Every structure is written in C-alpha cells, then in structure tokens.
Amino acid sequence: MSDTRHDADVRLAQRCGAGDREAIAELERRILELDAVIVGLVHDRGLADDVKQTLREKLLVGDSPRILQYAGRGDLRAWLRVAATREALTLLRRSHKAGLGSPEEVENLAAPITDPALSHLRRRHGQDFKNAFRDAAARLDTRERLMLRHYYIEKLTIDEIGDRYKIHRVTAMRRVERARERLVASVRFLLMERLSITPHTLDSILGDLDGEMISGVREALEATSS
C-alpha cells in the first residue's frame, strides 16, 4: 500500500513550525483561500474571521504548533480545509451554547432587516455607537490601545509591529487580536446595556456597519490618550 507524501507541503509545514516568516505568509495565504468555504459553513463574516484567527493560532502558536502534525499523506490545502471545517463547527456549537443562536439563527442574522423598530434603532444609534467605542477604548490598558493604534491608525503590518517590539509575528498578531476582541466585547456590552437590546438585535443593527466599525475604532483611539 503506497503512502504518497507531499514533500514540498511537509517542508512548508516544518518551516512554519520553526517560525519561518515566508513559510508562515504562504500558509496564511492558503488559509485565506478557504474564506468562501468557511463563510459557507458559518454564514457570517465575523464568525468566519474568528474561525480563521483561531485556526492560525492553533496551527502556529505553542511549543508544538499543530501545523507540525501535518505528515504529508494528502494535499496540505485539503488538510487545512478539514481543520477549518472542524473549527467552524466547534465555533457554531459554542455560539449555540452561549445563547448566540443555532447555526440556522446565525444564518438569519445576514437577512435584510424589515422590522420598523430595528430600522428606527439603526437611524438613531449613531452617537450611541461612537460613545460606546470611546468608553470601551478608555477601559483598555496602555498596551492594548497601543496595539490597536499601531494597526488601525498608523496602519502598521503585523510584521512591522513584531519588529518594533522585537517579538514573533504570531505574538504580535495575538496581541492585536486580543485587544480588538476586548474592545469589541466591551462595545457590544455597552450598546446592549444602553439601548436595552438583545445580542440578536445588536448583530442585526451592526450588520451593515463594517466601515463604521473601523471608523469607530480610529476615532475612539484618537480621542483616548495612550
């Protein structure tokens, strides 16, 4: 029984495990190629981004990065697709247990909003949204604000942030992502509390505000001293 090994893919995986930047960049490119597959599974752009981030961390972080488990018995892209699918299903199950809705409910979040009450909230939420970002940014510690400032305002790449602090790019990526997650979680809490709305309603309102989200981060950081 033959065991066909994909030697080039195995070498790539080993280089990623050793922290080779070029190899990691290639792996991230292949993960990005899975975007349509992941979005098709979770039916939500934010959840899809979370899946990819979790996959990156599990593959590249730690004393024994999971990417080193790839043994070349199949194409690396197929192996990554299986890993991404598992992470997507795990995230959906966790979301359901946390009361964020079943996979079917997650899919419905992308549906057009026709409820007049939601339309009214969307029209009048603008200042509340900005205030929530400002107050959430003020709750971050200095390093968290710096990480977000470098990424969103100075537009530094993850590699450039890593070089500035003399840390591995994966560590830099994790610091930026953790700061972003803390900021977003705080913003969500403040909005739900101040507007007296449910997580589902909040997600519906925020569905069309990707650009405003980025703008909110920048304004909040610029208004908050580091």
C-alpha positions as CSV (number, residue, x, y, z in Angstrom):
1,M,0.0,0.0,0.0
2,S,1.6,3.2,-1.2
3,D,1.8,6.3,1.0
4,T,2.3,9.3,-1.2
5,R,3.9,12.2,0.6
6,H,3.7,15.8,-0.4
7,D,7.3,16.6,0.4
8,A,7.0,20.3,-0.5
9,D,4.0,20.7,1.7
10,V,5.7,18.9,4.5
11,R,8.8,21.2,4.2
12,L,6.4,24.2,4.3
13,A,4.7,22.9,7.5
14,Q,8.1,22.3,9.1
15,R,9.3,25.8,8.2
16,C,6.1,27.3,9.7
17,G,6.6,25.3,12.9
18,A,10.1,26.8,13.1
19,G,8.8,30.3,12.7
20,D,10.0,31.0,9.1
21,R,8.2,34.2,8.0
22,E,8.0,33.4,4.3
23,A,6.5,29.9,5.1
24,I,4.0,31.4,7.5
25,A,3.0,34.0,4.9
26,E,2.4,31.2,2.4
27,L,0.3,29.3,5.0
28,E,-1.8,32.4,5.8
29,R,-2.4,32.8,2.0
30,R,-3.7,29.3,1.9
31,I,-5.9,29.9,4.9
32,L,-7.3,32.9,3.1
33,E,-8.2,30.7,0.2
34,L,-10.6,28.9,2.5
35,D,-12.6,32.1,3.1
36,A,-15.5,31.0,0.8
37,V,-15.6,27.6,2.4
38,I,-15.7,29.0,5.9
39,V,-18.3,31.6,5.2
40,G,-20.4,29.0,3.6
41,L,-20.3,27.0,6.8
42,V,-21.0,29.7,9.3
43,H,-22.9,32.2,7.1
44,D,-21.5,35.1,8.9
45,R,-18.4,37.2,8.1
46,G,-17.5,37.9,11.7
47,L,-17.7,34.3,12.7
48,A,-15.6,33.3,9.6
49,D,-12.9,35.7,10.7
50,D,-12.9,34.2,14.1
51,V,-12.6,30.7,12.6
52,K,-9.5,31.8,10.6
53,Q,-7.9,33.5,13.6
54,T,-8.4,30.5,15.8
55,L,-7.1,28.2,13.1
56,R,-4.0,30.4,12.7
57,E,-3.3,30.4,16.5
58,K,-3.8,26.6,16.8
59,L,-1.5,25.9,13.8
60,L,1.3,28.3,14.7
61,V,1.3,29.0,18.4
62,G,2.8,27.0,21.3
63,D,5.8,24.8,21.9
64,S,4.4,22.2,19.5
65,P,2.5,24.1,16.8
66,R,-0.3,21.9,15.3
67,I,1.0,22.5,11.8
68,L,3.8,20.1,12.7
69,Q,1.1,17.3,12.8
70,Y,0.7,17.5,9.1
71,A,2.5,14.4,7.8
72,G,2.1,14.8,4.0
73,R,-0.3,11.9,3.5
74,G,-2.6,14.3,1.5
75,D,-2.6,17.7,0.0
76,L,-1.9,20.5,2.6
77,R,-4.8,22.5,1.3
78,A,-7.2,19.6,1.9
79,W,-5.7,19.1,5.4
80,L,-6.3,22.8,6.1
81,R,-9.8,22.6,4.8
82,V,-10.6,19.8,7.2
83,A,-9.1,21.7,10.1
84,A,-11.1,24.9,9.2
85,T,-14.3,22.9,9.0
86,R,-13.8,21.4,12.4
87,E,-13.1,24.9,13.9
88,A,-16.2,26.3,12.2
89,L,-18.4,23.6,13.6
90,T,-16.9,24.0,17.0
91,L,-17.4,27.7,17.0
92,L,-21.1,27.3,15.9
93,R,-21.6,24.8,18.8
94,R,-20.1,27.2,21.3
95,S,-22.2,30.1,20.0
96,H,-25.3,28.0,20.4
97,K,-24.4,27.0,24.0
98,A,-23.6,30.7,24.8
99,G,-27.1,31.7,23.7
100,L,-26.0,33.4,20.5
101,G,-28.2,31.2,18.3
102,S,-28.2,28.0,16.4
103,P,-26.4,27.7,13.0
104,E,-29.7,28.4,11.4
105,E,-30.2,31.5,13.5
106,V,-26.7,32.7,12.8
107,E,-27.5,32.5,9.1
108,N,-30.6,34.6,9.6
109,L,-28.5,37.4,11.0
110,A,-27.5,38.2,7.5
111,A,-31.1,38.6,6.3
112,P,-32.4,42.1,5.4
113,I,-34.0,43.9,8.3
114,T,-37.6,45.0,7.7
115,D,-38.8,45.5,11.3
116,P,-39.7,49.2,11.7
117,A,-38.3,49.2,15.3
118,L,-34.9,47.9,14.1
119,S,-34.9,50.5,11.3
120,H,-35.6,53.2,13.8
121,L,-32.8,52.0,16.1
122,R,-30.4,51.9,13.1
123,R,-31.2,55.5,12.2
124,R,-30.7,56.8,15.8
125,H,-27.9,54.7,17.1
126,G,-25.0,56.7,15.5
127,Q,-24.0,58.8,18.6
128,D,-24.5,55.9,20.9
129,F,-22.2,53.8,18.8
130,K,-19.4,56.5,18.9
131,N,-19.8,56.9,22.7
132,A,-19.6,53.2,23.3
133,F,-16.4,53.0,21.3
134,R,-14.9,55.9,23.2
135,D,-15.8,54.4,26.6
136,A,-14.7,50.9,25.6
137,A,-11.3,52.2,24.4
138,A,-10.9,54.0,27.7
139,R,-11.2,50.7,29.5
140,L,-8.3,49.1,27.6
141,D,-4.9,49.1,29.1
142,T,-2.0,51.1,27.6
143,R,-0.5,48.1,25.7
144,E,-3.9,47.2,24.2
145,R,-4.5,50.7,23.0
146,L,-1.0,50.9,21.5
147,M,-1.5,47.6,19.6
148,L,-4.8,48.9,18.1
149,R,-3.3,52.4,17.4
150,H,-0.4,50.8,15.5
151,Y,-2.7,48.6,13.5
152,Y,-5.7,50.9,12.8
153,I,-4.2,54.4,12.8
154,E,-0.6,54.0,11.9
155,K,-1.5,51.1,9.6
156,L,1.5,49.0,10.6
157,T,1.5,45.4,9.4
158,I,1.7,42.6,11.9
159,D,5.4,42.1,10.8
160,E,6.2,45.7,11.5
161,I,4.6,45.6,14.9
162,G,6.5,42.5,15.7
163,D,9.8,44.2,14.6
164,R,9.0,47.3,16.7
165,Y,8.6,45.3,19.9
166,K,11.2,42.5,19.0
167,I,8.5,39.8,19.3
168,H,7.5,37.0,16.9
169,R,4.8,38.0,14.4
170,V,2.4,35.4,15.8
171,T,2.8,37.1,19.2
172,A,2.1,40.5,17.7
173,M,-0.9,39.1,15.8
174,R,-2.3,37.6,19.1
175,R,-1.8,40.9,20.9
176,V,-3.6,42.9,18.3
177,E,-6.4,40.3,18.1
178,R,-6.9,40.1,21.8
179,A,-7.0,43.9,22.1
180,R,-9.6,44.0,19.3
181,E,-11.7,41.3,20.9
182,R,-11.7,43.1,24.3
183,L,-12.7,46.4,22.6
184,V,-15.5,44.8,20.6
185,A,-16.8,42.8,23.5
186,S,-16.9,46.0,25.6
187,V,-18.6,47.9,22.8
188,R,-21.2,45.2,22.4
189,F,-21.9,45.1,26.2
190,L,-22.3,48.9,26.4
191,L,-24.6,49.1,23.4
192,M,-26.8,46.3,24.6
193,E,-27.0,47.9,28.1
194,R,-27.6,51.5,26.9
195,L,-30.0,50.6,24.1
196,S,-31.7,47.8,26.0
197,I,-31.5,45.4,23.1
198,T,-30.7,41.7,22.7
199,P,-27.5,40.3,21.1
200,H,-29.5,39.2,18.0
201,T,-30.9,42.8,17.6
202,L,-27.4,44.2,18.0
203,D,-26.0,41.9,15.4
204,S,-28.8,42.9,13.0
205,I,-28.0,46.6,13.5
206,L,-24.3,46.2,13.1
207,G,-24.6,44.0,10.0
208,D,-24.2,46.9,7.6
209,L,-21.7,48.9,9.6
210,D,-18.3,47.3,8.8
211,G,-16.9,50.6,7.6
212,E,-18.3,52.5,10.6
213,M,-16.8,49.9,12.9
214,I,-13.3,50.7,11.6
215,S,-14.1,54.4,11.8
216,G,-15.3,53.9,15.4
217,V,-12.0,52.3,16.4
218,R,-10.0,55.1,14.9
219,E,-12.0,57.9,16.4
220,A,-12.0,56.2,19.8
221,L,-8.3,55.7,19.8
222,E,-7.6,59.2,18.6
223,A,-9.7,60.6,21.4
224,T,-8.1,58.4,24.1
225,S,-4.6,59.1,25.3
226,S,-2.3,56.1,25.2
